[in-house]
């Protein structure tokens, strides 16, 4: 489920590769979509299609309930929810909504972060980290932003840098997770306790190259 999508849709790609893996258990759903390739708070404003946080959460919960109700006839192993951007990226909430949640008046722009938007659902998290130079700090900042909001982080996935001259960020992040006893999941249990909770995927191809070959590679499948 992709609650907020800007600048096109990934449904076709997801369905194609899900069907190859689990033919009878496939589905991809985009709840709110804007054509503008920008942050949701901007895309919704530019296209004059504002969507409140309440609308997003209500629609998402309805979709989850619908999938759960159909689970008996179409067995569903997992429901994956892909957020838009990073942990602190904006939601699509806008003061142009009829009942804006975060704007005190119609002259003030208001949005919440992705982490705050879904906080009440108490969903477990698979965090996609940054494998580039400087990515250790960015990944730990995102991780700790989730922890202080009470999220349980079940796994960390890195995508390595194509021209990395300094090696992968994977060993450093594993070492930090193992040694820093103060870094904990939202529930208070140890963070990323299992060795395979942190994995690294190979570098992505250039933007103009389709991801099909990368996604089907042995290294990605094994991880």
C-alpha positions as CSV (number, residue, x, y, z in Angstrom):
1,X,0.0,0.0,0.0
2,X,1.4,3.4,-1.0
3,X,-0.8,6.0,0.9
4,X,0.9,9.0,-0.8
5,X,2.4,8.9,-4.3
6,X,3.8,11.9,-6.3
7,X,5.1,11.9,-9.9
8,X,3.8,8.6,-11.3
9,X,3.0,5.2,-9.8
10,X,5.1,2.1,-8.9
11,X,2.1,-0.3,-8.9
12,X,3.0,-1.9,-12.2
13,X,6.6,-2.7,-11.1
14,X,5.5,-4.0,-7.7
15,X,2.7,-6.2,-9.2
16,X,5.1,-7.6,-11.8
17,X,7.7,-8.8,-9.3
18,X,5.2,-9.8,-6.6
19,X,3.4,-12.1,-9.0
20,X,6.7,-13.8,-9.9
21,X,7.4,-14.4,-6.2
22,X,4.0,-15.2,-4.9
23,X,1.5,-15.6,-7.8
24,X,-1.6,-16.1,-5.7
25,X,-0.9,-13.4,-3.1
26,X,-0.4,-10.2,-5.0
27,X,-1.8,-6.7,-4.7
28,X,-0.6,-3.1,-5.0
29,X,-2.7,-0.1,-3.9
30,X,-2.0,3.6,-4.3
31,X,-4.4,5.6,-2.1
32,X,-3.7,9.3,-3.1
33,X,-1.7,10.2,-6.2
34,X,-0.5,13.5,-7.7
35,X,1.3,13.9,-11.0
36,X,3.8,16.5,-9.8
37,X,7.2,15.0,-8.8
38,X,7.5,16.8,-5.5
39,X,6.9,16.5,-1.8
40,X,3.2,15.6,-1.0
41,X,2.6,18.9,0.7
42,X,3.7,20.8,-2.5
43,X,2.2,18.4,-5.1
44,X,-1.2,18.5,-3.4
45,X,-1.0,22.3,-3.3
46,X,0.1,22.8,-6.9
47,X,-2.6,20.5,-8.2
48,X,-5.3,22.0,-5.8
49,X,-6.0,18.5,-4.4
50,X,-5.3,18.9,-0.7
51,X,-5.6,15.8,1.5
52,X,-5.8,16.0,5.2
53,X,-4.0,13.7,7.6
54,X,-7.4,12.4,8.8
55,X,-8.3,11.4,5.2
56,X,-5.1,9.6,4.7
57,X,-5.3,7.6,8.0
58,X,-9.0,6.8,7.5
59,X,-8.5,5.6,3.9
60,X,-5.4,3.6,4.9
61,X,-7.2,1.9,7.8
62,X,-10.2,1.1,5.6
63,X,-7.8,-0.5,3.1
64,X,-6.1,-2.6,5.7
65,X,-9.4,-3.8,7.1
66,X,-10.6,-4.7,3.6
67,X,-7.5,-6.7,2.9
68,X,-7.8,-8.5,6.3
69,X,-11.5,-9.3,5.6
70,X,-10.5,-10.9,2.3
71,X,-7.6,-12.9,3.8
72,X,-9.7,-16.0,4.2
73,X,-10.4,-16.3,0.4
74,X,-7.1,-14.8,-0.7
75,X,-4.5,-15.7,2.0
76,X,-2.3,-12.6,2.9
77,X,1.0,-13.1,4.5
78,X,2.2,-9.5,4.9
79,X,0.9,-6.0,4.3
80,X,3.7,-3.6,3.4
81,X,3.0,0.2,3.7
82,X,5.5,2.4,1.8
83,X,5.7,5.9,3.1
84,X,6.6,9.0,1.0
85,X,10.2,10.2,1.4
86,X,12.0,10.0,4.7
87,X,10.9,9.8,8.3
88,X,10.5,13.6,8.7
89,X,9.3,14.3,5.1
90,X,6.0,16.2,5.0
91,X,2.5,14.7,4.7
92,X,0.0,16.1,2.2
93,X,-2.0,18.1,4.9
94,X,-2.8,21.6,3.7
95,X,-4.6,24.7,5.0
96,X,-6.8,24.4,1.9
97,X,-8.5,21.4,3.5
98,X,-12.0,22.0,4.8
99,X,-10.9,20.8,8.2
100,X,-7.1,21.3,8.4
101,X,-5.5,19.5,11.3
102,X,-2.3,21.5,11.6
103,X,-3.3,25.0,10.4
104,X,-4.8,27.5,12.9
105,X,-6.2,29.6,10.0
106,X,-6.4,29.6,6.3
107,X,-3.4,31.8,5.9
108,X,-1.0,29.3,7.5
109,X,0.6,26.3,5.8
110,X,0.4,23.2,7.9
111,X,1.6,19.6,7.6
112,X,2.9,16.8,9.8
113,X,5.9,14.6,9.2
114,X,5.6,11.0,7.9
115,X,6.7,9.7,11.3
116,X,4.0,11.6,13.1
117,X,1.3,10.9,10.5
118,X,1.4,7.1,11.0
119,X,2.4,7.1,14.7
120,X,-1.0,6.2,16.0
121,X,-1.1,3.0,13.9
122,X,1.9,1.6,15.9
123,X,3.3,-0.2,12.8
124,X,6.6,-2.1,12.8
125,X,9.2,-0.5,10.6
126,X,11.7,-1.6,8.0
127,X,14.0,1.5,7.6
128,X,15.7,2.0,4.2
129,X,19.0,3.6,5.2
130,X,21.6,5.6,3.2
131,X,24.7,3.7,1.9
132,X,26.4,6.8,0.6
133,X,29.3,8.8,2.1
134,X,27.7,10.7,5.0
135,X,24.8,8.2,5.1
136,X,25.7,6.8,8.6
137,X,24.6,10.0,10.2
138,X,21.5,10.4,8.1
139,X,20.5,6.8,8.8
140,X,21.0,7.0,12.6
141,X,19.1,10.4,12.6
142,X,16.2,8.7,10.9
143,X,16.4,5.7,13.2
144,X,16.4,7.8,16.4
145,X,13.5,10.0,15.0
146,X,11.5,6.7,14.8
147,X,12.6,5.5,18.2
148,X,11.5,8.7,20.1
149,X,8.1,8.4,18.4
150,X,7.7,4.9,19.8
151,X,8.2,2.8,16.6
152,X,9.7,-0.7,16.7
153,X,12.4,-1.0,14.0
154,X,12.5,-4.6,12.9
155,X,15.2,-4.2,10.2
156,X,17.5,-1.8,8.4
157,X,18.1,-2.1,4.7
158,X,21.0,-0.1,3.0
159,X,21.5,0.5,-0.7
160,X,25.2,0.8,-1.3
161,X,26.7,3.7,-3.3
162,X,27.7,2.9,-6.9
163,X,31.1,4.6,-6.7
164,X,31.8,4.0,-3.0
165,X,35.5,4.5,-2.3
166,X,35.3,4.1,1.5
167,X,33.5,0.8,1.7
168,X,29.9,0.0,2.8
169,X,28.2,1.7,5.8
170,X,27.0,-1.7,6.9
171,X,29.8,-2.7,9.3
172,X,29.7,0.6,11.1
173,X,25.9,0.5,11.6
174,X,26.1,-3.1,12.8
175,X,28.8,-2.1,15.3
176,X,26.8,0.8,16.5
177,X,23.7,-1.2,17.0
178,X,25.6,-3.9,18.9
179,X,27.6,-1.6,21.2
180,X,25.2,1.3,21.9
181,X,23.0,-0.1,24.7
182,X,21.1,3.2,24.8
183,X,19.8,2.7,21.3
184,X,16.5,0.8,21.7
185,X,13.3,0.1,19.9
186,X,10.2,2.0,20.9
187,X,8.9,-1.0,22.9
188,X,12.1,-1.0,25.0
189,X,13.5,-4.3,23.5
190,X,17.0,-4.3,22.1
191,X,17.3,-2.7,18.7
192,X,18.2,-4.9,15.7
193,X,19.3,-7.8,17.9
194,X,19.7,-10.4,15.1
195,X,22.7,-10.3,12.8
196,X,20.5,-10.4,9.7
197,X,18.4,-7.5,10.8
198,X,20.8,-5.1,9.0
199,X,21.4,-5.9,5.3
200,X,23.0,-4.2,2.4
201,X,21.8,-4.3,-1.2
202,X,24.0,-3.6,-4.3
203,X,24.1,-0.1,-5.9
204,X,21.2,1.0,-8.0
205,X,21.7,1.5,-11.8
206,X,21.6,5.0,-13.3
207,X,18.1,6.7,-13.2
208,X,17.5,6.1,-16.9
209,X,18.0,2.3,-16.5
210,X,14.9,0.2,-15.5
211,X,15.2,-1.6,-12.1
212,X,14.0,-5.0,-13.4
213,X,17.5,-6.4,-13.9
214,X,18.8,-5.1,-10.6
215,X,15.7,-6.4,-8.7
216,X,16.1,-9.8,-10.3
217,X,19.8,-10.1,-9.5
218,X,20.9,-13.0,-7.3
219,X,22.4,-10.6,-4.7
220,X,19.1,-8.8,-4.2
221,X,17.1,-12.0,-4.1
222,X,19.4,-13.7,-1.6
223,X,19.1,-10.7,0.8
